[in-house]
Amino acid sequence: MSKNLTKREVDYSKWYNELVVKADLAENSAVRGCMVIKPYGYAIWEKMQAQLDKMFKETGHENAYFPLFVPKSLFEAEEKNAEGFAKECAVVTHYRLQNDPDNPGKLRVDPTAKLEEELVVRPTSEAIIWNTYKGWIQSYRDLPLLINQWANVVRWEMRTRLFLRTAEFLWQEGHTAHATKNEAVSEALQMQKVYADFAEGFMAMPVIKGSKSESERFAGADDTYTIEALMQDGKALQAGTSHFLGQNFAKAFDVKYTSKEGKQEYVWATSWGVSTRLIGGLIMTHSDDFGLVLPPKLAPIQVVIVPIYKDEKQLEAISERVGVFVKELRAKGISVKFDDRDTFRPGAKFAEYELKGVPIRIAIGNRDLENNTVEVARRDTLEKETVSQDTIVDFVADLLDKIQTNLFNRAIAYRNEHTTEVDTFEEFKNVIETKGGFVSAHWDGTAETEDKIKELTKATIRCIPLNNKIEEGFCVLTGTKSTQRVLFAKSY
């Protein structure tokens, strides 16, 4: 199965697209630009969702749900936000179909069923949520309001790629209201840290925490905080964002509270989100020419056991022994699959689980029963070793931790190798074109220079790293004085 994958060095984009489909994660749907997430891909999302949801609740947030449709008048209330998303909006204009009198058996939009006001299919939920918050917030006692929702959104993308950019995708979006600016900024930074901790601790994907330049900020935000990851082709992936919205939405929707002093004040806001794009990041950070490589903490199946037998009697003996391992492994919280299907040979099963990125594969045959051993193969390094059945449960638990750590360390090493400081524009262009990765360079702080660099190289400012070192230098393009380096890269 994996032999049919295009090699990464031949065509990275084609390798990615083939892998998503062949590993049974997702496929294109009958709806242009939309995807079907298949059970194996959705299982990864469920594991991500469960862990993130736990982290959100540990930081005091509650889940709620808001409508999919946003009246156009609400959507346009915050002008910058509306303008930023206007070109990506799907809009509902009618509420009914009818039989087409000119084409029997076909339907048409009923021309008499035009909505009084068009409805925007949510590209993001700030408008509908802040209109709701107006009724929820009256006093300082109602603050902070810490709400998250798990939902789908629609952004009418013209060029799509499974998981990375689709017209509809799944995500979570947090929307919080606070009494003071400091509280809101602290919230935005806290959620950026939650995302970074999840990316590094569970996805084994190292990220850089930073803030966006003004032109790269979320539409309607005063500041956008981001986590940026580096993929194996040297392109950056914006893996999650957290926005300090100031009082922009509070003023647009007239959301005020009565302070302890009895004054009417506008509240301060944040919003933050990650999406199924994280699955794309997971694939591109770790996977290889043989297929998926999944970190154990997010793998739907952490261990697969494949029996090798000649007849039913051998299978019965192997199954009895394996039943003991499975019970003990599951008692440790490890997900195990015993693949005793008789419709596939062991070699085909090995290829399938290699392609699907299962972290550990155990093979056990008749000879292993006699020798009290099993063969253990780890997906990250493709190494195999023989292990005693007496120690296999503890061995597997320890090996899963080692694989998780190894994947993170490998990704960190790649990022370090592909982060380059440059001082001239010639160096800048050369690194972007030949080496890729993050380029650390001085920038004069103007949108004009940022746009020109993007025009000349297709590289954008990924972030201004938090706690960035202040150092005097000269802008890589204009030679104007600069006080710090920022990170540039081509991106998804």
BELGI-V586762 format. One record per pair of residues at least 24 apart in sequence whose C-alpha atoms are under 8 Angstrom apart, sorted by the first residue. I is the first residue (numbers start at 1). J is the second residue. If there is no record, write none. Layout:
# BELGI-V586762
[[I,J] [I,J]]
This chain:
# BELGI-V586762
[[1,351] [1,352] [1,355] [2,289] [2,290] [2,291] [2,351] [2,352] [2,354] [2,355] [3,290] [5,289] [5,290] [5,291] [6,289] [7,289] [8,288] [8,289] [12,233] [15,289] [16,283] [16,284] [17,161] [17,162] [19,291] [19,292] [20,162] [22,355] [23,291] [23,292] [23,355] [23,356] [24,356] [26,162] [27,162] [28,162] [32,167] [33,157] [33,158] [33,159] [33,160] [33,161] [33,166] [33,167] [33,168] [34,166] [34,167] [34,168] [34,169] [35,162] [35,163] [35,166] [35,168] [40,300] [43,300] [44,279] [44,298] [44,299] [44,300] [45,276] [45,279] [47,298] [47,299] [47,300] [48,298] [51,198] [52,198] [55,194] [56,194] [60,146] [61,146] [61,147] [61,148] [62,146] [62,147] [62,148] [63,147] [63,148] [63,149] [63,150] [64,147] [64,148] [64,149] [65,149] [65,150] [65,151] [66,125] [66,128] [66,129] [66,149] [67,128] [68,121] [68,122] [68,153] [69,119] [69,120] [69,121] [69,122] [70,119] [70,120] [70,121] [70,122] [70,127] [70,128] [71,117] [71,118] [71,119] [71,120] [72,117] [72,118] [72,119] [72,120] [73,117] [74,127] [74,128] [74,131] [75,120] [75,127] [75,128] [77,127] [77,252] [77,253] [78,127] [78,220] [78,248] [78,249] [78,252] [79,220] [80,219] [80,220] [81,218] [81,219] [81,220] [82,219] [83,219] [84,219] [85,123] [85,219] [87,156] [88,123] [88,155] [88,156] [88,157] [89,120] [89,121] [89,122] [89,123] [89,154] [89,155] [89,156] [90,120] [90,121] [90,154] [90,155] [90,156] [91,118] [91,119] [91,120] [91,121] [92,118] [92,119] [92,120] [92,121] [93,117] [93,118] [93,119] [121,153] [121,154] [122,153] [122,154] [123,153] [123,154] [123,155] [124,153] [125,173] [126,175] [126,249] [126,271] [127,249] [129,175] [130,249] [130,250] [130,253] [130,255] [131,253] [133,255] [134,253] [134,254] [134,255] [134,256] [137,255] [137,256] [137,257] [138,256] [138,257] [138,258] [139,257] [139,258] [139,259] [140,179] [140,257] [140,258] [140,259] [140,260] [143,177] [143,178] [143,179] [144,176] [144,177] [144,178] [144,179] [145,176] [145,177] [145,178] [146,174] [146,175] [146,176] [146,177] [147,174] [147,175] [147,176] [148,172] [148,173] [148,174] [148,175] [149,173] [149,174] [162,280] [163,276] [163,277] [163,278] [163,279] [163,280] [164,276] [164,277] [164,278] [164,280] [164,281] [164,492] [165,277] [169,275] [169,276] [170,275] [170,276] [171,273] [171,274] [171,275] [171,276] [172,273] [172,274] [172,275] [173,271] [173,272] [173,273] [173,274] [174,270] [174,271] [174,272] [174,273] [175,269] [175,270] [175,271] [175,272] [176,269] [176,270] [176,271] [177,267] [177,268] [177,269] [177,270] [178,267] [178,268] [178,269] [179,267] [179,268] [180,267] [180,268] [181,246] [181,268] [184,244] [184,246] [184,268] [184,269] [184,270] [185,244] [185,270] [187,270] [188,225] [188,242] [188,243] [188,244] [188,270] [188,271] [188,272] [189,225] [189,242] [191,242] [191,272] [192,225] [192,226] [192,227] [192,240] [192,241] [192,242] [195,227] [195,240] [196,227] [200,408] [202,295] [202,297] [202,298] [203,282] [203,295] [203,297] [203,298] [204,295] [204,404] [204,405] [204,407] [204,408] [204,411] [205,229] [205,282] [205,285] [205,408] [205,411] [205,412] [206,230] [206,408] [206,411] [206,412] [208,465] [209,463] [209,465] [209,466] [210,463] [210,464] [210,465] [210,466] [211,463] [211,464] [211,465] [211,466] [212,461] [212,462] [212,463] [212,464] [213,461] [213,463] [213,464] [214,447] [215,447] [216,461] [218,243] [220,245] [220,248] [220,249] [221,245] [221,246] [221,248] [222,246] [226,463] [228,462] [228,463] [229,281] [230,285] [230,415] [230,437] [230,438] [231,281] [231,284] [231,285] [232,284] [232,285] [232,286] [232,414] [233,436] [233,437] [234,418] [234,435] [234,436] [234,437] [234,438] [234,490] [235,436] [235,437] [235,438] [235,489] [235,490] [235,491] [235,492] [236,437] [236,438] [236,462] [236,489] [236,490] [236,491] [236,492] [237,281] [237,491] [237,492] [238,462] [238,491] [238,492] [239,274] [239,277] [239,278] [239,281] [240,272] [240,273] [240,274] [240,275] [241,272] [241,273] [241,274] [242,270] [242,271] [242,272] [242,273] [243,270] [243,271] [243,272] [244,269] [244,270] [244,271] [245,269] [245,270] [245,271] [246,270] [285,411] [286,407] [286,411] [287,357] [290,354] [290,355] [291,354] [291,355] [291,356] [291,357] [292,354] [292,355] [292,356] [292,357] [293,356] [293,357] [293,358] [293,359] [293,379] [293,380] [294,357] [294,358] [294,359] [295,359] [295,403] [295,404] [295,407] [296,359] [296,400] [296,401] [296,403] [296,404] [297,404] [299,357] [299,358] [299,359] [300,335] [301,335] [301,336] [301,337] [301,358] [301,359] [302,334] [302,335] [302,336] [302,358] [302,359] [302,360] [302,400] [303,334] [303,335] [303,336] [303,337] [303,358] [303,359] [303,360] [303,361] [303,362] [304,336] [304,337] [304,338] [304,339] [304,353] [304,358] [304,360] [304,361] [304,362] [305,336] [305,337] [305,338] [305,339] [305,361] [305,362] [305,363] [305,364] [306,338] [306,339] [306,340] [306,346] [306,349] [306,350] [306,361] [306,362] [306,363] [306,364] [307,339] [307,340] [307,346] [307,363] [307,364] [307,365] [308,346] [308,363] [308,364] [308,365] [308,366] [309,365] [309,366] [314,366] [318,364] [318,365] [318,366] [318,369] [325,392] [325,393] [328,393] [329,393] [329,397] [332,397] [334,397] [354,379] [359,400] [359,403] [360,396] [360,400] [378,403] [380,406] [380,407] [422,476] [423,474] [423,476] [424,476] [424,477] [425,476] [425,477] [428,476] [429,457] [432,457] [432,459] [432,489] [432,490] [436,489] [436,490] [437,489] [437,490] [438,487] [438,488] [438,489] [439,487] [439,488] [439,489] [440,485] [440,486] [440,487] [440,488] [441,475] [441,476] [441,485] [441,486] [441,487] [441,488] [442,473] [442,474] [442,475] [442,476] [442,482] [442,483] [442,484] [442,485] [442,486] [443,474] [443,475] [443,476] [443,477] [443,482] [443,484] [443,485] [443,486] [444,474] [444,475] [444,478] [444,480] [444,481] [444,482] [445,482] [449,477] [449,478] [453,477] [458,490] [459,488] [459,489] [459,490] [459,491] [460,488] [460,489] [460,490] [460,491] [461,486] [461,487] [461,488] [461,489] [462,486] [462,487] [462,488] [462,489] [463,487] [463,488]]
